[in-house]
């Protein structure tokens, strides 16, 4: 091949290039050579049989559709100027678009193309749209799609598909109607995906899309047409969305958000779920508020993770809701591929939220889970009492709720009740019957304990034990106040307390303590009923009742 011939078409090369004026790179194309380019291009198009390749269209060239009537395939072409394809239908493979591209609502297929600016798809006639396919394309940063006032329909059920795309900045759908499926799959680093005032009578699927900065589905309706075989289902699954907004949207069929993560904010205000809604294994790293939302069908929140606060105060549930194993931290073990451990209590915004979830479990006869949210309901009620204005009954009611929480965590913690039974019994026995256990001193001597700890200096030991109990009580109060999990702490303190009691009294068999724990045994002796004895008897009776209730709460059947 001569060095003066084009590598593509054998025409004469352009200046110092290895290609002709049609096929060479146009980054430094001169205005004075435009006529030469147009003449050469016309000659090439006249001999083409429906397809052209390796053509670089300079930014000075205005692409006119009338010149490409017989062309429907472009391969490895470069477009340096804005192009409008308002009545053109074609296939583009490995092409590069440097400026804005405005295409029609007809058939256009783009495979492995590079888009370096915005893409706008508009409706230019009353004809039905068929398909705009973008497959394995690359979209540079700050580039976006805009669809306005378009009706997406297809008698052949052809899907509109965005698949395996690297970077798309924005995709906007405004006042569009979808009568065939829209699928967005494996889109990475999508900055904005917005649907506003759209109507869907077929599927919307957003699958495996990561790092979506904004997802908005506002003022839209998903409704299956009565004479259509399509079902207006929504699947937003395996996605990572930083900011989501579903304001004033109606889902007539399935709405499935399975394993989608909402990382920064989410809004479901005035959203209607008319049939099944699925939030199973979703993760909300933010507050979740279903304000004025309606769940008219079954809703599933199984294994949902909510790290922020959940608000269901203004939410309507007309059907069954499943909140089984809803938790504040993920229990999924990637290595073992299963859930590990017990679910942790979520944060509820208000008492009504806890009551709604508790009521759902009560209707399903799931008493154990219902008790979890009964506890949260009581905790919120306690906080409400501190916010309300003072009245004749508020002070006493505050005391009752606080005492109920400290004694048994609202009848939910048998360990806490048992802890107080042991601690109070040890303290009462030490303070009020300590002088009556001299026989134990003899027992201790038989075991050759150091006599210095069991001499007559009983008051010094009392001061030590009193200080210990005072510090202990404040620790328990603070731990409960800040909702810490304290089972291990209670167990450790109980053992330490028993050890201190034995160490300072020598009563290693704890006979007096066990005898005092039984409130009825106190009345069998000749002991007078003093005020301290009456208070102790009342507290022990109450705590024993709470111990029984707490155990029953976690084991009973309705």
Secondary structure, 3 states (H helix, E strand, C coil): CCCCECCCCCCECCCCCCCCCCCCCCCCCCHHHHHHHHHHHHHHHHHCCCEEECCEECCCCCCCHHHHCCCCEEECCEECCCEEECCCCEEEECCEECCCEEECCCCEEEECCEECCCEEEECCCCCCECCEEEECCEECCCCEEEEECCEECCCCCCCEEEECCCCCCEEEEECCEECCCEEEECCECCCEEEEECCEECCCEEEECCECEEEEEEECCEECCCCCCCCCCCEEEECCEEEEEECCCCEECCCEECCCCEEEEEEECCCCEECCCEECCCCEECCCEECCCCEECCCEECCCCEECCEEECCCCEECCCEECCCCECCCCEECCCCEECCCCCCCEECCHHHHHHHHHHHHHCCCHHHHHHHHHHHHHHHHHHHHHCCCCCCHHHHHHHHHHHHHHHCCCCCHHHHHHHHHHHHHHHHHHHCHHHCHHHHHHHHHCCCCHHHHCCCHHHHHHHHHHHHHHHHHHHHHHHHCCCCCHHHHHHHHHHHHHHHHHHHCCCCCHHHHHHHCHHHHCCCCCCCCHHHHHHHHHHHHHHHHHHHHHHHCCCCC
